[in-house]
Amino acid sequence: MRPGRFVRAEFALLVGAAGTAGFWMFGPQMMARLDDPSVFIAIFAVLFAVMLWLSFGVVRHADCLAGLLGEPLGTLILTVAVIGIEVIMISAVMVTGKSNPALARDTMFAVLMIVLNGMIGLSMLMGAWRHGTPVFNLQGANAYLGVIVPLAAITLILPRFTTSAPGGEPSTLLAVLLITASVVLYGVFLGIQTMRHRGFFTQPNTDEEPPAHSNVVPKSVLYHALLLPLTMLPIVLLSKSMAKLVDHGIVTIGAPQALGGFIVAMIVLSPEGLSAFRAALHNQFQRTVNISLGSALATIGLTVPAVLVIGFVTGERVELGLEPIQIVLLVVTLVTMIVNAGSGRTNVLQGVVHLLLFATYAVLLFD
């Protein structure tokens, strides 16, 4: 590709790289002036706009890969890239930041609530409002939920009730079991998703609109596979600066600290959210299912082994057991997902129910 065409096609990536370099060099000076409301608003607006622009670039590359590779491989690349970077961020904080034993647990719970209630709820509502009762592959949804439910139970609920270690922290023996279970189950799932039962994760035949990625002109698999994580990387790097801005705003207005992690998680997950919403609007709800449930599964399957291994190496405590209120909300969410996935179709009511659960989670951040 000619340099001029590359610059035009990937201008968002270049702006993101320049913004990341700028914040790396001048970030401390700018952050020192946050007490000035006009400076705070200006920095926040610019940073948010750049990150959102990059998110659209990530979605474009994911759509191209979905068109070139077909489902579910295109969506799988997007999911693993997003969650993989999330894992890297958590690992970096554990190694270099202040001790926070509940960091991984709270992050996983936030991601689960965002994707299983917010993302999929809004997708259900948008898709059903436009297409009536969008269809998806019931076998694929059941395969996701058949792994998500036991993994969530043994990694995020069980440690709260064991007594061999305090405060939701798994014992050494239980930690080894959780690492093994997460790696084995996620590995087997990837095997059936990409090889043995790939058809479970493809859109059932419909006479509706073409796939969401049909209007994208792809280049090559290698090009988009390289540019997707490169475009996503500035989002992650800039999210650290965004986190500082959000924390400053939270302290200034007296909002709860948990709101900061929620806002940053929303920004990091924005590429997947945009792709899921676009697929729902084009009546390709199986892609929405692959993105949402795939993110939930990858969050547990990749994060739990990583943080427990780092905990072993560094001696850091890792708390995985959720608090009682969080357990109730997680169980209700999983049960609702199982019920709503039972027909292979979705409707407006199901979307409203999931959005209500998401609203409940958001309210509990302040209560």
C-alpha positions in Angstrom: 0.0 0.0 0.0 1.2 3.5 -0.9 2.2 5.7 2.1 -0.4 8.3 1.3 -3.2 5.7 1.2 -2.0 4.1 4.4 -2.0 7.5 6.2 -5.5 8.2 5.0 -6.8 4.7 6.0 -5.0 4.6 9.3 -5.1 8.2 10.3 -6.8 7.4 13.6 -3.9 5.1 14.5 -1.4 7.9 13.8 -3.3 10.4 15.9 -3.6 7.8 18.7 0.2 7.2 18.6 0.9 10.9 18.6 -1.5 11.4 21.5 0.1 8.6 23.4 3.5 10.1 22.9 2.3 13.5 23.9 0.7 12.3 27.1 3.9 10.3 27.9 6.1 13.4 27.5 3.8 16.2 28.8 1.3 14.2 30.8 2.7 15.2 34.3 2.6 18.9 33.4 -0.9 18.7 32.1 -2.1 16.6 35.1 -0.7 19.2 37.5 -3.2 21.8 36.1 -6.4 19.7 36.5 -7.6 21.9 39.3 -8.5 24.4 36.5 -12.0 23.2 35.3 -11.4 24.5 31.8 -8.1 22.5 31.5 -9.7 19.4 32.9 -12.6 19.5 30.5 -10.4 20.2 27.5 -8.0 17.3 28.3 -10.9 14.9 29.0 -12.7 15.9 25.7 -9.6 15.4 23.6 -8.7 12.2 25.2 -12.2 10.7 24.9 -12.5 11.8 21.3 -9.2 10.2 20.3 -10.0 6.9 22.1 -13.5 6.7 20.5 -11.9 7.4 17.1 -9.5 4.6 17.6 -12.4 2.3 18.7 -14.0 2.8 15.3 -10.7 1.8 13.7 -10.6 -1.4 15.7 -14.1 -2.3 14.7 -13.2 -1.7 11.0 -10.3 -4.1 11.2 -12.4 -6.7 13.0 -15.2 -6.4 10.4 -12.6 -7.0 7.7 -11.2 -10.1 9.4 -14.8 -11.4 9.9 -15.4 -10.9 6.2 -12.1 -12.6 5.2 -12.0 -15.5 7.7 -15.8 -15.9 8.4 -17.3 -16.4 11.7 -16.3 -17.2 14.4 -12.6 -16.6 13.7 -13.0 -12.9 12.9 -14.9 -12.2 16.2 -12.6 -14.5 18.1 -9.6 -12.3 17.1 -11.3 -9.2 18.3 -12.3 -10.8 21.6 -8.9 -12.3 22.4 -7.2 -9.0 21.5 -9.4 -6.9 23.8 -9.4 -9.3 26.8 -5.7 -10.0 26.3 -4.8 -6.4 26.6 -7.1 -6.2 29.7 -5.1 -9.0 31.2 -1.8 -7.2 30.5 -3.1 -4.1 32.2 -4.1 -5.9 35.3 -0.8 -7.8 35.4 1.2 -4.6 35.0 -0.7 -3.0 37.9 -0.1 -6.1 40.0 3.6 -6.1 39.3 4.3 -2.3 39.5 1.4 -0.6 41.2 0.1 -0.5 44.8 -1.1 -3.7 46.3 -4.8 -4.3 45.5 -5.8 -7.9 46.1 -9.3 -7.4 44.7 -8.2 -5.7 41.5 -8.6 -8.7 39.2 -11.9 -9.8 40.8 -13.5 -6.3 40.6 -12.3 -5.9 37.0 -13.7 -9.3 35.9 -17.0 -8.6 37.6 -17.3 -5.2 35.9 -16.6 -6.7 32.5 -19.1 -9.5 33.1 -21.8 -7.0 34.0 -21.0 -4.7 31.1 -21.0 -7.4 28.4 -23.7 -9.8 29.8 -26.2 -7.0 30.7 -25.2 -3.7 29.1 -23.8 -4.8 25.8 -26.0 -7.7 25.0 -29.1 -6.0 26.5 -28.7 -2.9 24.3 -28.0 -5.2 21.3 -31.1 -7.2 22.0 -33.2 -4.0 22.2 -31.7 -2.5 19.0 -31.9 -5.7 17.0 -35.5 -6.6 18.1 -36.7 -3.0 17.6 -35.5 -3.1 14.0 -36.0 -6.8 13.0 -38.7 -8.2 15.4 -37.2 -11.4 16.7 -33.6 -11.8 15.6 -32.3 -15.4 15.5 -29.0 -16.9 16.7 -27.5 -20.3 16.9 -28.9 -22.0 20.0 -26.1 -24.6 20.1 -23.4 -21.9 20.1 -25.1 -19.9 22.9 -25.5 -23.0 25.0 -21.8 -23.9 24.4 -20.7 -20.5 25.7 -23.0 -20.6 28.7 -22.1 -24.3 29.5 -18.5 -23.1 30.1 -19.2 -19.6 31.5 -21.5 -20.8 34.3 -19.2 -23.4 35.9 -16.1 -21.3 35.5 -17.8 -18.3 37.1 -19.0 -20.4 39.9 -15.7 -22.0 40.8 -13.5 -18.9 40.3 -15.7 -16.0 41.5 -18.2 -17.6 43.9 -16.6 -20.7 45.5 -13.5 -18.9 47.0 -15.9 -16.7 49.0 -17.2 -19.8 50.9 -13.9 -21.7 51.4 -12.2 -21.4 54.8 -8.6 -22.4 54.0 -7.7 -18.8 53.1 -9.2 -15.5 54.3 -11.4 -13.0 52.5 -12.2 -14.7 49.3 -8.6 -15.6 48.6 -8.1 -19.2 47.2 -5.7 -21.5 49.0 -2.7 -22.8 47.1 -4.4 -26.1 46.2 -7.6 -24.4 45.1 -5.6 -21.9 43.1 -3.8 -24.7 41.2 -7.2 -26.2 40.5 -8.6 -22.9 39.2 -5.6 -22.4 36.9 -6.0 -25.9 35.5 -9.7 -25.7 35.1 -9.6 -22.3 33.4 -6.9 -23.3 30.9 -8.4 -26.7 30.1 -12.0 -25.5 29.7 -11.1 -22.5 27.6 -8.7 -24.5 25.5 -11.3 -27.2 24.8 -13.9 -24.5 24.0 -11.5 -22.8 21.5 -11.0 -26.2 19.9 -14.7 -26.8 19.3 -15.3 -23.2 18.3 -12.6 -23.1 15.6 -12.5 -26.7 14.4 -14.8 -29.5 15.5 -18.1 -27.6 15.9 -17.4 -24.3 14.1 -21.0 -24.4 12.7 -22.4 -23.8 16.1 -21.1 -20.3 16.1 -22.3 -19.1 12.6 -25.4 -17.1 11.8 -28.5 -19.3 10.9 -29.7 -18.8 7.4 -32.0 -15.7 7.1 -33.5 -13.7 4.2 -32.7 -10.5 5.9 -29.9 -7.9 5.4 -26.4 -8.9 4.6 -23.7 -9.2 7.4 -22.6 -6.2 9.2 -19.1 -6.3 7.6 -20.4 -6.7 4.0 -19.8 -3.0 3.1 -16.2 -3.0 4.2 -13.5 -3.5 1.6 -10.8 -5.8 3.2 -7.2 -5.9 2.2 -5.5 -9.0 3.6 -5.7 -11.2 6.7 -2.1 -10.3 7.7 -2.7 -6.6 7.3 -5.8 -6.4 9.4 -4.5 -8.9 12.0 -1.5 -6.7 12.6 -3.3 -3.3 12.5 -6.1 -4.4 14.8 -4.0 -4.8 17.9 -1.8 -1.9 16.9 -4.9 0.3 16.7 -6.1 -1.0 20.1 -2.8 -0.5 21.9 -3.1 3.3 22.1 -6.6 2.9 23.6 -5.1 0.9 26.4 -2.1 3.2 26.9 -4.3 6.3 26.9 -6.8 4.6 29.3 -4.3 5.0 32.1 -4.3 8.8 31.6 -8.1 8.6 31.3 -8.2 6.7 34.6 -6.3 9.6 36.3 -8.7 12.1 34.9 -11.7 10.1 36.0 -10.2 9.6 39.5 -9.6 13.4 39.7 -13.2 14.0 38.7 -14.5 11.5 41.2 -12.6 13.0 44.0 -13.7 16.5 43.0 -17.4 15.7 42.9 -17.3 13.1 45.7 -18.4 10.1 43.6 -17.6 6.5 44.7 -14.1 5.1 43.8 -15.6 2.0 42.0 -17.0 4.4 39.3 -13.5 4.9 38.0 -12.9 1.3 37.1 -16.3 1.1 35.6 -15.7 4.1 33.3 -12.3 2.8 32.2 -13.7 -0.7 31.5 -16.4 0.9 29.4 -13.8 2.7 27.3 -11.6 -0.4 26.9 -14.6 -2.5 25.8 -15.9 0.1 23.4 -14.5 -1.6 20.3 -16.4 -4.8 21.1 -19.5 -2.9 22.0 -19.6 -0.9 18.7 -19.1 -4.2 16.7 -21.8 -6.0 18.7 -24.3 -3.1 18.2 -23.5 -2.9 14.5 -24.1 -6.6 14.0 -27.4 -6.5 15.9 -28.6 -3.6 13.6 -27.8 -5.7 10.5 -29.6 -8.8 11.9 -26.5 -10.8 12.5 -27.2 -11.5 16.1 -25.0 -14.5 16.2 -22.0 -12.2 15.9 -23.4 -10.2 18.8 -23.6 -13.4 20.8 -20.0 -14.4 19.8 -18.7 -11.0 20.9 -20.6 -10.7 24.2 -20.4 -14.3 25.5 -16.9 -14.7 24.1 -15.7 -11.7 26.0 -17.3 -13.0 29.2 -15.7 -16.4 28.8 -12.3 -15.0 27.8 -12.3 -12.6 30.8 -12.5 -15.6 33.2 -10.5 -18.1 31.1 -7.5 -15.7 30.6 -7.6 -13.4 33.6 -7.8 -16.0 36.4 -4.7 -18.1 35.4 -2.7 -15.0 34.7 -3.3 -13.2 38.0 -2.9 -16.4 40.1 0.4 -17.2 38.5 1.6 -13.6 39.0 0.4 -13.9 42.6 2.5 -17.1 43.1 5.6 -15.5 41.6 5.4 -12.1 43.3 3.8 -13.2 46.6 0.9 -10.8 46.1 -2.5 -11.8 47.6 -5.3 -12.4 45.1 -8.9 -12.2 46.2 -11.3 -13.9 43.7 -14.4 -14.4 45.8 -17.1 -11.8 45.1 -19.0 -10.0 47.9 -22.5 -11.3 48.6 -24.4 -8.6 46.7 -22.1 -9.2 43.7 -22.8 -12.9 43.9 -26.6 -12.3 43.8 -26.3 -10.1 40.8 -24.0 -12.5 39.0 -26.3 -15.5 39.6 -29.4 -13.6 38.5 -27.5 -12.5 35.3 -26.4 -16.0 34.4 -29.9 -17.5 35.1 -31.4 -14.7 32.9 -29.0 -15.4 30.1 -29.8 -19.2 30.2 -33.6 -18.5 30.1 -33.3 -15.9 27.3 -31.0 -18.1 25.2 -33.4 -21.0 25.4 -35.4 -20.3 22.3 -32.7 -19.2 19.8 -34.5 -15.9 19.3 -34.5 -12.6 21.1 -37.0 -9.8 21.6 -37.5 -6.3 23.1 -38.5 -7.7 26.5 -35.3 -9.6 26.9 -33.2 -6.6 26.1 -35.1 -4.5 28.6 -34.6 -7.1 31.3 -30.8 -7.2 30.8 -30.6 -3.4 30.7 -32.5 -3.4 34.0 -29.9 -5.7 35.5 -27.2 -3.4 34.2 -28.9 -0.4 35.7 -29.0 -2.3 39.0 -25.3 -2.9 38.9 -24.7 0.8 38.1 -26.9 1.9 41.0 -25.0 -0.4 43.4 -21.8 1.3 42.4 -23.1 4.3 44.3 -24.9 2.4 47.1 
